[in-house]
Amino acid sequence: MLAQAGLFILNTAFGLLSGLLLLRFFMQAFRAPFHNQLGAFVLQTTNWLIAPLRRVLPGMFGLDLASVLAAYLLQTLLVFTIFLLAPFGLMNPGGIVGIVLWTALLATLRICIHLLIGTLIAQAILSWVRPHSPLMPVASQLTRPFTAPIQRLVPPVANIDLSPLIAIVLAQLVLIFMG
């Protein structure tokens, strides 16, 4: 029971930090503004890890590779810890390395998809209750690459944009196929 509690805390902490690192990456990649509360929070909570990594791994083509690498390494460490605490342990270390790396990659992709779903929900809610919120430009920049193609195919119904709902359903399908 103590191991389960420890894994829960570790999973939560690493998941949140990985999510913030990936959010930082996507905010930079999609040119979302950082001059708001969310941007300041993301920068302040991730700078301690990203600043040293940037010395080793600079960005390329305007992409913050250090953020993605840090998120992946956190997930790798988490998956490795889970394997260490598993009842079977590390019986075959050679085979486990590939499984750990692959599982960490899938976990990182899952966090990306959950970030997209959360941002789509936040954008939909903000558009109804507070469309001029300072977070609205961030949410719009992060979701536009996913909702714009859908908006071209599906017109609004009674002035209601269904593209966030369709994007959420598609993202959920991707999560299902990822297993």
C-alpha positions as CSV (number, residue, x, y, z in Angstrom):
1,M,0.0,0.0,0.0
2,L,2.9,2.4,0.7
3,A,4.4,1.6,-2.7
4,Q,1.1,2.5,-4.3
5,A,0.9,5.8,-2.5
6,G,4.4,6.6,-3.4
7,L,3.8,5.7,-7.1
8,F,0.6,7.9,-7.1
9,I,2.6,10.9,-5.7
10,L,5.4,10.3,-8.2
11,N,3.0,9.8,-11.1
12,T,1.2,13.0,-10.2
13,A,4.3,15.1,-9.7
14,F,6.0,13.8,-12.9
15,G,2.8,14.0,-14.9
16,L,2.1,17.6,-13.9
17,L,5.7,18.7,-14.5
18,S,5.7,16.9,-17.9
19,G,2.5,18.6,-18.8
20,L,3.9,22.0,-17.9
21,L,7.0,21.3,-20.0
22,L,4.9,20.2,-23.0
23,L,2.6,23.2,-22.5
24,R,5.7,25.4,-22.7
25,F,6.8,23.6,-25.9
26,F,3.4,24.0,-27.5
27,M,3.0,27.7,-26.4
28,Q,6.3,28.4,-28.1
29,A,5.7,26.3,-31.2
30,F,2.2,27.7,-31.8
31,R,3.3,31.3,-30.9
32,A,0.9,31.6,-28.0
33,P,1.5,34.7,-25.9
34,F,3.4,34.3,-22.6
35,H,2.5,37.7,-21.2
36,N,-0.3,36.4,-19.0
37,Q,-0.7,34.5,-15.8
38,L,-0.6,31.1,-17.4
39,G,2.6,31.9,-19.4
40,A,4.3,33.4,-16.3
41,F,3.4,30.3,-14.3
42,V,4.6,27.9,-17.0
43,L,7.9,29.8,-17.3
44,Q,8.5,30.1,-13.6
45,T,7.8,26.4,-12.9
46,T,9.9,25.0,-15.7
47,N,12.9,27.4,-16.0
48,W,14.9,25.5,-13.3
49,L,14.9,22.5,-15.5
50,I,15.0,24.0,-19.0
51,A,17.7,26.6,-18.5
52,P,20.5,24.1,-17.9
53,L,19.2,21.8,-20.7
54,R,19.2,24.6,-23.2
55,R,23.0,24.9,-22.8
56,V,23.3,21.3,-24.0
57,L,20.3,21.2,-26.4
58,P,19.5,24.5,-28.1
59,G,16.3,25.0,-30.0
60,M,15.9,24.3,-33.7
61,F,13.6,25.8,-36.2
62,G,11.9,27.8,-33.4
63,L,11.1,24.7,-31.4
64,D,12.1,24.3,-27.8
65,L,13.6,20.8,-27.9
66,A,14.8,21.0,-24.3
67,S,11.2,21.1,-23.0
68,V,10.2,18.0,-25.0
69,L,13.4,16.2,-24.0
70,A,12.8,17.0,-20.3
71,A,9.2,15.8,-20.4
72,Y,10.3,12.6,-22.1
73,L,13.1,12.0,-19.7
74,L,10.7,12.5,-16.7
75,Q,8.3,10.0,-18.2
76,T,11.2,7.6,-18.8
77,L,12.3,7.9,-15.2
78,L,8.7,7.3,-14.0
79,V,8.3,4.2,-16.2
80,F,11.6,2.9,-15.1
81,T,10.7,3.4,-11.4
82,I,7.4,1.6,-12.0
83,F,9.3,-1.4,-13.6
84,L,11.7,-1.4,-10.6
85,L,8.8,-1.6,-8.2
86,A,6.9,-4.2,-10.2
87,P,6.8,-7.7,-8.6
88,F,8.9,-9.2,-11.5
89,G,11.5,-6.5,-11.2
90,L,14.2,-6.3,-13.9
91,M,14.6,-10.0,-14.8
92,N,15.7,-9.3,-18.4
93,P,17.3,-5.8,-18.4
94,G,18.0,-5.9,-22.2
95,G,14.4,-6.3,-23.1
96,I,13.2,-3.9,-20.5
97,V,15.1,-0.9,-21.9
98,G,13.2,-0.9,-25.1
99,I,9.9,-1.4,-23.3
100,V,10.7,1.5,-20.9
101,L,11.7,3.9,-23.8
102,W,8.6,3.0,-25.8
103,T,6.2,3.2,-22.9
104,A,7.7,6.6,-21.9
105,L,7.2,7.8,-25.5
106,L,3.6,6.7,-25.4
107,A,3.1,8.3,-22.0
108,T,4.5,11.6,-23.3
109,L,2.2,11.5,-26.3
110,R,-0.8,10.8,-24.0
111,I,0.1,13.9,-22.0
112,C,0.2,15.9,-25.2
113,I,-3.3,14.6,-26.2
114,H,-4.7,15.3,-22.7
115,L,-3.3,18.8,-22.9
116,L,-5.1,19.3,-26.2
117,I,-8.3,18.0,-24.8
118,G,-8.0,20.2,-21.7
119,T,-7.2,23.3,-23.8
120,L,-10.2,22.6,-26.1
121,I,-12.5,22.3,-23.1
122,A,-11.1,25.5,-21.5
123,Q,-11.4,27.4,-24.8
124,A,-15.0,26.3,-25.2
125,I,-15.9,27.3,-21.7
126,L,-14.1,30.6,-21.9
127,S,-15.8,31.4,-25.2
128,W,-19.2,31.1,-23.5
129,V,-18.6,32.7,-20.1
130,R,-15.6,35.0,-20.6
131,P,-14.6,35.5,-24.2
132,H,-12.3,38.4,-23.4
133,S,-10.3,36.6,-20.8
134,P,-6.5,37.0,-21.0
135,L,-6.3,33.2,-21.4
136,M,-8.5,33.2,-24.5
137,P,-5.7,34.2,-26.9
138,V,-3.5,31.4,-25.5
139,A,-6.2,28.8,-25.8
140,S,-7.1,30.0,-29.3
141,Q,-3.4,29.8,-30.5
142,L,-3.0,26.3,-29.0
143,T,-6.2,24.9,-30.5
144,R,-6.4,26.7,-33.9
145,P,-4.2,24.1,-35.7
146,F,-6.6,21.4,-34.7
147,T,-9.9,23.2,-35.0
148,A,-9.3,25.2,-38.2
149,P,-9.4,22.2,-40.6
150,I,-12.6,20.9,-38.9
151,Q,-14.2,24.4,-39.2
152,R,-13.6,24.3,-42.9
153,L,-15.5,21.0,-43.1
154,V,-18.2,21.5,-40.5
155,P,-20.0,24.9,-40.5
156,P,-21.4,26.3,-37.3
157,V,-24.8,25.1,-36.3
158,A,-27.0,27.9,-35.0
159,N,-23.9,30.0,-34.5
160,I,-22.3,27.2,-32.3
161,D,-18.9,26.0,-33.4
162,L,-18.8,22.3,-33.2
163,S,-15.1,22.0,-34.1
164,P,-13.9,21.7,-30.4
165,L,-16.3,18.9,-29.8
166,I,-15.2,17.0,-32.9
167,A,-11.5,17.6,-32.1
168,I,-12.1,16.2,-28.6
169,V,-13.8,13.1,-30.0
170,L,-10.9,12.6,-32.5
171,A,-8.3,13.0,-29.7
172,Q,-10.2,10.5,-27.6
173,L,-10.1,8.1,-30.5
174,V,-6.3,8.5,-30.8
175,L,-6.0,7.8,-27.1
176,I,-8.1,4.6,-27.6
177,F,-5.9,3.4,-30.5
178,M,-2.7,4.2,-28.5
179,G,-3.9,1.6,-26.0
